[in-house]
Amino acid sequence: MNDPNDPIERNDPYETTEQHVERLLGRALNSFDLPDAMVERLRGALAHATALHSSHHSAALHRATYRHAFLLPDGTSLTLWELVHHTGTDGRDHHELYAEKAEVRLAAARLSDAFGSPDAVALGDPLDDDLDADLELLSTLLVRPPEPMPRVYVPDDSADHARRVLRRAENADRPGEAVTARLRGAFAHHIQQVFGRQCSVAGRDAGFSLYEHAFLLLDGTEISVWEVEHTATPDGRHMCEVYENERTARAAMESRARVR
């Protein structure tokens, strides 16, 4: 059984939102109590953020409450509350999901009463502001910007520019030989920044920028590659990644921003 107290389990940067939802539903003892409409909306979520809401530890009972926030395709958000608990004689975690904050409060209080461990402090929301900020960032990363101004192509050794952009890409899924071959025929190009944001990632300030490098080819066609520049690296260094389309580039930024 997955343990949400395990930072690797909760903060896996490679876990998609779809996998996260299925993991939550799969381990919850009461997932069948959630409204069907809510489950359907959850399965279409684009991004998510998780924060510890409260915890209680005593000889008889260990209990933690997590808030899972999800960004939906229509731009709205949805919150799911998870109660994780085990007793002093049972080391196995039990998971419960609730659609409302009042429901998880009541379930937590019943647990405490049952094991003679009343809460010394009422549940609070010390991390709600941070979680809302995370969700806002995820939303910003996934929302397509307004239509850009018409491109103005500049003939300036564009094939060499394309070669340099691809050479500095550090991601394994950067454009392959087919794109590289086409860009050898570039004779003009246009560069535009379409996104820029500073945020906190894993407790450190990090910057994200997204650039479109558009190329005009000798046969009259156009092709673009998308460059992500960020400092969301373990040592805070600057890193460049290049992708074949905007959607993949924004998904990569969203994944980097979810590392906590």
C-alpha positions in Angstrom: 0.0 0.0 0.0 1.3 3.5 -0.9 2.2 5.7 2.1 1.4 9.4 1.7 3.8 10.2 4.5 6.6 9.0 2.2 7.9 12.1 0.5 9.0 10.1 -2.6 5.6 8.6 -2.9 3.7 11.9 -2.5 6.2 14.0 -4.6 7.0 11.8 -7.5 7.6 14.4 -10.3 6.9 11.7 -12.9 3.4 10.8 -11.6 0.7 12.3 -13.9 -2.5 13.8 -12.5 -4.4 10.8 -14.0 -2.1 8.4 -12.1 -2.5 10.5 -8.9 -6.3 10.3 -9.1 -6.4 6.6 -9.7 -4.0 6.0 -6.8 -6.2 8.0 -4.4 -9.3 6.3 -5.5 -7.7 2.8 -5.5 -6.5 2.9 -1.9 -9.4 4.7 -0.3 -11.7 2.4 1.8 -14.7 4.5 1.0 -14.2 5.7 -2.5 -17.5 4.3 -3.5 -19.2 6.9 -1.3 -17.9 9.8 -3.5 -20.5 11.2 -6.0 -20.1 9.6 -9.4 -20.2 13.1 -11.0 -17.2 14.1 -8.9 -15.2 11.1 -9.8 -15.8 11.7 -13.5 -14.6 15.3 -13.1 -11.6 14.2 -11.2 -10.6 11.8 -14.0 -10.4 14.7 -16.4 -8.2 16.8 -14.2 -5.2 18.5 -15.8 -3.0 19.2 -12.8 -2.9 18.7 -9.1 -1.3 20.0 -5.9 -1.2 18.3 -2.4 -0.5 19.7 1.1 -0.6 18.4 4.6 -3.6 19.9 6.3 -3.3 18.6 9.9 -1.7 15.7 11.8 -2.1 14.0 15.2 0.2 11.5 16.8 -0.2 9.7 20.1 0.5 6.2 21.5 -3.0 5.0 20.4 -3.5 6.8 17.1 -1.6 8.3 14.2 -3.7 10.4 11.9 -3.0 12.9 9.1 -5.3 14.9 6.8 -4.3 15.9 3.3 -5.8 18.4 0.9 -5.7 17.5 -2.8 -6.5 20.3 -5.2 -7.2 19.6 -8.9 -7.3 21.9 -11.9 -10.1 21.0 -14.3 -10.3 21.6 -18.1 -13.0 24.3 -17.6 -10.6 26.4 -15.5 -12.3 25.6 -12.2 -10.8 23.7 -9.3 -11.9 20.7 -7.2 -10.8 19.8 -3.7 -10.6 16.3 -2.2 -9.8 15.6 1.4 -7.9 12.4 2.5 -7.8 11.0 6.0 -4.9 8.6 6.7 -4.7 6.8 10.0 -3.5 3.8 11.9 -3.6 2.7 15.5 -0.7 1.9 17.8 -1.4 -1.9 17.4 -2.0 -1.7 13.6 0.9 -0.3 11.6 -1.1 -0.4 8.3 -2.3 2.9 6.9 -6.0 3.2 6.2 -7.1 5.8 3.7 -10.5 7.6 3.4 -11.6 10.3 1.0 -14.2 13.0 1.5 -15.6 15.6 -0.8 -16.2 18.2 2.0 -14.0 19.7 4.7 -16.7 19.3 7.3 -16.9 15.6 6.5 -13.2 14.9 7.0 -13.3 17.0 10.3 -16.1 14.8 11.6 -14.3 11.6 10.6 -11.1 12.8 12.3 -12.9 13.8 15.4 -14.6 10.4 15.6 -11.3 8.6 15.3 -9.8 10.7 18.1 -12.8 10.1 20.4 -12.7 6.3 19.7 -9.1 6.0 20.7 -9.2 8.5 23.6 -7.0 11.0 21.8 -8.9 14.3 21.6 -7.3 17.0 19.5 -5.4 19.6 21.6 -5.8 22.1 18.8 -8.6 22.5 16.3 -7.9 21.8 12.7 -6.5 24.8 10.8 -5.4 25.7 7.3 -1.8 26.9 7.6 -0.9 25.7 4.1 -4.0 26.7 2.2 -2.5 29.9 0.8 0.6 28.1 -0.4 -1.6 25.4 -2.0 -3.8 27.9 -3.7 -0.7 29.6 -5.1 0.6 26.3 -6.4 -2.7 25.7 -8.1 -2.7 29.2 -9.6 0.8 28.5 -11.0 -0.3 25.1 -12.5 -3.3 26.9 -14.1 -1.1 29.6 -15.6 1.3 27.0 -17.0 -1.5 25.1 -18.7 -3.6 28.0 -20.0 -2.8 29.0 -23.6 -1.7 32.7 -23.9 -3.5 35.2 -26.2 -2.8 34.9 -29.9 0.6 36.4 -30.6 1.3 39.3 -33.0 2.1 38.3 -36.6 5.7 36.9 -36.9 8.4 38.9 -38.6 11.0 36.5 -39.9 14.6 37.6 -40.0 17.2 36.0 -42.3 20.2 35.7 -40.0 22.0 32.3 -40.3 18.8 30.6 -39.2 20.0 27.1 -39.8 22.9 27.6 -37.5 20.5 29.2 -34.9 18.4 26.0 -35.1 21.4 23.9 -34.6 22.5 25.8 -31.5 19.0 25.6 -30.0 18.8 21.8 -30.4 22.4 21.3 -29.2 21.8 23.0 -25.8 18.7 20.9 -25.1 19.3 18.6 -22.1 16.0 16.6 -22.2 16.1 13.1 -23.6 12.8 13.6 -25.5 14.1 16.6 -27.5 13.3 16.8 -31.2 14.8 14.0 -33.3 16.6 13.6 -36.6 13.5 14.3 -38.7 13.1 17.8 -37.2 16.8 18.4 -37.3 16.9 17.6 -41.0 14.1 19.9 -41.8 15.7 22.8 -39.8 18.8 22.5 -41.9 16.7 24.2 -44.6 15.8 27.2 -42.5 16.7 30.6 -44.0 14.8 32.9 -41.6 13.5 32.7 -38.0 11.5 34.5 -35.4 11.9 34.2 -31.6 9.1 35.0 -29.1 8.8 34.5 -25.4 5.3 33.2 -24.6 5.6 32.6 -20.9 7.7 33.8 -17.9 7.2 33.2 -14.2 9.1 33.1 -10.9 7.8 30.6 -8.3 8.8 28.5 -5.4 9.8 24.9 -6.2 11.0 22.5 -3.4 11.4 25.5 -1.1 13.6 27.5 -3.5 12.9 30.3 -5.9 12.9 29.1 -9.5 12.3 30.8 -12.8 10.4 29.4 -15.9 10.5 30.8 -19.4 9.0 29.4 -22.6 10.2 30.5 -26.0 8.9 29.7 -29.5 11.6 29.5 -32.1 9.7 29.7 -35.5 11.6 29.0 -38.7 10.8 29.7 -42.3 12.1 26.9 -44.6 13.4 27.0 -48.1 10.2 25.3 -49.4 8.0 28.0 -47.9 6.7 26.0 -45.0 7.1 27.0 -41.3 8.1 24.9 -38.3 8.5 25.8 -34.6 10.4 24.3 -31.7 9.6 25.2 -28.1 12.4 26.0 -25.6 11.9 25.8 -21.8 14.5 27.6 -19.7 14.3 27.0 -16.0 16.2 26.9 -12.7 14.1 24.1 -11.1 17.1 21.9 -10.8 18.6 20.3 -7.7 21.5 22.8 -7.6 19.5 25.7 -8.9 21.5 25.9 -12.2 20.0 27.1 -15.5 18.7 24.3 -17.7 17.3 24.3 -21.3 14.9 21.8 -22.7 13.5 21.8 -26.2 10.2 20.2 -27.4 8.4 19.7 -30.7 5.1 21.3 -29.6 3.8 23.8 -27.1 1.6 21.4 -25.3 4.5 19.1 -24.4 6.6 22.0 -23.4 4.0 23.4 -21.0 3.4 19.9 -19.6 7.1 19.7 -18.8 7.0 23.0 -17.0 4.0 21.9 -15.0 5.8 18.7 -14.0 8.9 20.7 -12.9 6.7 23.1 -10.9 5.0 20.2 -9.0 8.3 19.1 -7.4 8.0 19.9 -3.7 
